[in-house]
Amino acid sequence: MEQAAAAKAVGRRKESRARVLISSGKGEITVNQRPCDKYFLRETDRIIVRQPLVLTNNMDKYDIIANISGGGLTGQAGALRLGISRALLLAQPELKDALRKQGFLTRDPRSKERKKYGLKGARKRFQWTKR
């Protein structure tokens, strides 16, 4: 029931950006010219990346090519999940309700809080001394 030959989407989380291209294939996920399992060494990151495909039963219907930059590995996994979800939505619009219900189409707005002047970091203060 594949409708689109290819779909492009962008996913973001924290400082990470993932540009995703999905095309009909046999389920290979390539991240920065490497297989997904070689790029994401933590099992939790691999699970996060595959969540939209498992939910929609598209594990072996699409090949995914992703270019990721910025941030850490967990942020990159979250960005890739959002990118894959958005690309799947373009390829199969009927998946919107399932993806939305699981929260895969919602961009996580949390990012690093800036350092404030007079403080050690965003909120941490220098030790107070009475005398």
N, C-alpha and C positions, 0 to 999 in steps of 0.2 A: 504494500500500500504506500510505496514511496512516491511522493508527488514532485518534489524538487530535486534536481540533479545536484545542486550545490547551494549553500547559504553561508553568508558571512555575518559575523557578529562580534561585538567587543564586550568583554566583561572586566569590571574593575573591583578591587577591594584593597583598602588601605593605600599603599603606594604602588600596588601591582596593576599591570594592564595585560590583558590576554586578548589577542586577536585570533579568532577562531574561524576556520573554514571547514564545513562538513560537506561531504559528498557521499553518494551511495557507494558502498563497499562492503567489507567483511568484518568491520569492527576494530580496526587498528587505530590507536591513538598515538600521534607523534607530537612531542613537545620540544621545540627548539632543535629539530632534526634528530631527536633521540626518542626511543620508545618511552612511553609513559612510566613503565615500571623501572626504567633505568634513571629517569629524571627525578621522580618522586620516590624517595627511598623509604619514607614512613608509610606504613599501611593505612593510617588514618587519612593521609593526603590522597592516596590512591582511591580510597572509598569515596571521599568527598567529590573527586573528579567524576567518578562513574555514577553517582547518584541519579542525575536526570535520565541517563540512558537506561538504568535498571528500572526506574519508576515507569518509564514509557515503553518498556520492552523493545528497545532499539539497540541493544548491545552489539549485535552482529549485522546491523543494517547499514551503518554509516562508518566511513573512515573520517577521522578528525585530525586536522593539522592545526597546531596552535603555535603562535609566537608569543612568548611571555617575557616581560621585562619589569624590573623594579621590585622592591619589597623582599620579603622572605618567602620560604617555600610554602608555608601554610596560607599566607595571603595570596600567593600565586595560585594555589589550589582552589581557593574560594573564587578568585577572578575567573579561572578556567571553568568552574562549575556554572557561573552566571553566563559566561560566553556560550557554553554548550547549550544551556537552557534557552537562551535567546535565539541561537541558530536553529535549534529544533522547532521553536515556535514559528520561525519563518518557513521552515520546510513543511511542518504539519500544524496548521493553526488550530486544529481540534484538540491539541494537547494543552491548550492554555489553562483550562480549569485545573487539571491535575498538577501542572507545574506551579501554578499560583497557590494552590492549597498547601503544598509542601514548602512554599517560600523560596523557591529557586529562581523566581523572576524579580525578587526584591533585592536591590543593591544595598549592601550593608554600609550605612553612612559613617560608621565609626572610623576615626583616623587619629593620628597622634596629636595630642594637645600641645600647643606651642609653649616654650619656656617663657616665664615672666621675669621681668627685671627685678632684682633684689631677692630672688629666690634661687635655689640650687637647680630646680627643674621646673616642670609645669606647676607642681603644687608643693613639693618638698621645700622646707625652709631651713635656714642655717640655725644652729643650736642657739637658744636664747640664754644669755648669762646675766645674772642680776648685777654683778659688780665686775 
